[in-house]
Amino acid sequence: MNTPEISVQDLGERLRSDQEFILLDVRESWELTRARWDDARLRLAPLSQIAQRGMEALPEDSEIVVVCHHGIRSAQVTNWLLSQGRQNVVSLHGGIEAYALKVDSTVGRY
């Protein structure tokens, strides 16, 4: 399966806009202190808890951008959400690390 992805530049544009979408961060809690998004669209759902908690709290028709450190876990979650019937789900290519390097260094790196 080819994982649908969004570039860090495209995400940067979306974050600067009023466009509605969910920024789903699947990193673990210890990672959040090292690099952090500051956006009202952010939802936290660590990969280790997704299977237990599920994603029923996410509105069915919302566009979802899944993010992690390097893009590997976000690709896994994106593919899982798509297999569960979700649509409009993309993974951030390169993760928050690439976003910090190419778009906004203030989010931090680790």
N, C-alpha and C positions, 0 to 999 in steps of 0.2 A: 504494500500500500504506500503510495506517495503521500506523505504528510503535507497538508496545506500549510504554508508558512507566510509570515509577514516579515519584511525587512525592518531593521532597527530604525532606518530613516522614516519609513512609512508610519511606524508606531510613534515616533517623535512628533510627526505632523498631527496624528490623531490625538495625542495627549495635549497638544497645544490648541486643539479645536474644542468645540462644544459637542462633538459627535458622541453619541451614547454607545457604549459598549462596556463589557466587563473585562477588567484586567485581572486574570486569575493567576495568582502567584502560587506555584506548587512547591516552593522551597521549604525546607524545614525551619522551625522557629529560630534556631541558633544562627541561621544564615541571614536573617532579617536585620540583625544588628550590624552586619558588615556592609551590606548594600541594600538600599531601601528606596522604594517608589514613594512618592508623596502625591497621591492622586485619589480623589473621592471615588473613582471607579474601581479601585483596588478591592479584591476579595482574596483572603488567604485560605488555602486548602492544601496543606502539606501532602505530598505524594503518599507518605506513610499512613495517612488517615482517610484518603479518598475512598478506598474500598469499604471502609467501615461507615463513613458518613454519607457517602453518595453525593450526588450533585443535584438532588431534588430542589434545593433552595435556589438554584439558578433559574431565572425565568426562561421558559422554553424558547421564546422567540428572540432572545438577546444574542447579539454577536459577542463571541468570547475570544479574547486573545490570551493564550496560555503562555506563562513565562516561568523560567527557572534560571539557574546559574549559567549554563552553557547551551541550552536548547535540547538536551537529550531527554530529560524528564518531561519537559513540556510537549515534546513530540509524542512520547508515550501516552500522556494524558489526552492530548488532542485526538490521537487514534482511538483511544478507549471511548472518549465522548462521542466520536463519530460512529463507532460500533454500537453505541447505546441509542442511536437514532438522532442525536443532536446534529444540528446543521449550523452553518456560520461559525465554525470553530477553526482557529488558526494557531500555530505555534510560532513564537518569536525566534527567528533564525539567529543563533549565536547567543541567545539569552541576555540576561542583564549585564554580563561581562562585555559583550559586544556593544550593547547600548551605551554603557559607560565609556567605552573606548572611542566610539564613533559619533555619539549624539550628545550625551550629557554626563560629564565626569562627576557631577555632584551627587549622583546616586551611589557612588562608591564602588570599590572593587575588592575582591578577595581571592 
